[in-house]
Amino acid sequence: QEQLVESGGGLVQAGGSLRLSCAASGRTFSNYAMGWFRQAPGKEREFVAAINQNGGRTFYADSVKGRFTISRDNAKNLVYLQMNGLKPDDTAVYYCAAAEETGWALTRAAPYDYWGQGTQVTVSS
């Protein structure tokens, strides 16, 4: 079983950058694809980015493509979300999640088995 803990959120001005981290505690981290989702107040949780088990394939929502980068370090049980060019619309609670799925299924929330508690990202205009 994977336990996930996010960190790195905070308050940043528009145009700034943040790097989120997600630490996994299980022994089988490399068996899981990892995803980042976000939820803004009054809105549904939405997909942001995902990375497959060996880091060789990534997926991004159109709204973040070219600004955000997902990566992972299987030796350290960590997954990252580098966020550049932040906009006020990026304000949300960001969650990392783990799934045994592969491919485009990773862009949906349903395949993910484990979720972190979330970290708040606030972008001021």
Salt bridges, closest charged atoms under 4 A:
GLU46 OE2 - ARG38 NE 2.58
ASP62 OD1 - LYS65 NZ 3.19
ASP90 OD1 - ARG38 NH1 2.88
ASP90 OD2 - ARG67 NH1 2.75
